[in-house]
């Protein structure tokens, strides 16, 4: 059996970028019901420890609720805490794919609890 993954999601108004740690799942999906469904389909059979998203002015709410309803462990974290974590890793560049990767690594190392 594979090691459970931490999934990082960098979400915006129109789309969301996904990365996992250890690296296994990655990609970009539309931030729509169809995009959410396609992402859930991609997660079928993948062992997941937690899914990490930043609080982003509400863009995260629908996807977080849908993933939680589907039984996935979702954690919405403070963006400042993740930004400080990225700086600690020496990661100063900021793109959607880098942010998703940092969120996944944050989830793996910090292991924030689902509430």
C-alpha positions in Angstrom: 0.0 0.0 0.0 1.3 3.5 -0.8 2.1 6.1 1.7 -0.8 8.5 2.4 -0.4 11.8 0.6 -0.7 15.3 1.7 -2.5 17.2 -1.1 -1.9 20.9 -1.5 -4.5 23.0 -3.4 -3.8 26.6 -4.4 -7.2 27.9 -5.3 -8.3 31.0 -7.3 -11.5 32.3 -8.7 -11.4 30.3 -12.0 -9.1 27.3 -11.3 -7.1 25.4 -8.7 -3.6 23.9 -8.9 -2.9 20.7 -7.1 0.3 19.0 -5.9 1.0 16.2 -3.5 3.7 15.2 -1.1 5.2 12.7 -1.8 4.8 13.7 -5.4 2.1 11.7 -7.1 -0.9 13.9 -7.9 -0.6 17.2 -9.7 -2.6 19.2 -12.2 -4.9 22.1 -12.7 -8.7 21.9 -12.6 -11.5 24.4 -13.2 -13.0 25.9 -10.1 -16.5 24.8 -11.1 -18.7 21.9 -10.0 -17.5 19.9 -13.1 -13.9 20.7 -12.2 -14.5 19.6 -8.6 -16.1 16.4 -9.7 -13.2 15.7 -12.1 -10.7 16.3 -9.2 -12.6 13.9 -6.9 -12.6 11.3 -9.7 -8.8 11.7 -9.9 -8.5 11.0 -6.1 -10.3 7.7 -6.4 -8.1 5.0 -4.8 -5.4 7.4 -3.8 -4.5 7.2 0.0 -4.8 10.7 1.4 -3.6 11.8 4.8 -5.0 15.4 4.4 -5.9 18.0 1.9 -4.5 21.5 2.6 -5.9 24.8 1.3 -5.3 28.4 2.3 -8.2 30.6 3.3 -8.5 32.8 0.1 -11.4 35.1 0.6 -14.0 32.4 0.1 -12.8 30.8 -3.1 -11.9 27.7 -1.1 -15.3 27.2 0.6 -17.2 25.3 -2.0 -14.4 22.9 -2.9 -13.6 22.4 0.8 -17.2 21.6 1.6 -17.5 19.2 -1.3 -14.3 17.3 -0.4 -15.4 17.1 3.2 -18.8 15.8 2.2 -17.0 13.2 0.1 -15.2 12.0 3.2 -11.8 13.6 2.6 -9.8 15.1 5.5 -9.7 18.9 4.6 -7.7 21.5 6.5 -8.0 25.2 5.6 -5.0 27.0 7.0 -3.8 30.6 7.5 -1.9 31.9 4.5 0.6 33.7 6.6 1.6 30.5 8.4 2.2 28.8 5.0 4.1 31.8 3.7 6.4 31.7 6.7 6.9 28.0 6.2 7.8 28.6 2.5 10.4 31.2 3.6 11.8 28.7 6.0 12.3 26.3 3.1 14.1 29.1 1.2 11.2 29.3 -1.3 10.7 32.9 -2.3 9.3 32.4 -5.7 5.5 32.4 -5.9 3.5 30.7 -8.6 0.3 28.6 -8.4 2.3 25.3 -8.9 4.9 26.3 -6.3 2.2 27.4 -3.8 0.4 24.0 -4.3 3.7 22.2 -3.7 4.5 24.2 -0.6 1.0 23.5 0.8 1.5 19.8 0.2 4.9 19.9 2.0 3.4 22.0 4.8 0.7 19.3 5.3 3.2 16.5 5.3 5.6 18.1 7.8 3.3 20.2 10.0 0.4 17.7 9.9 -2.3 20.3 10.8 -5.4 18.6 12.2 -8.8 18.5 10.5 -11.5 20.2 12.5 
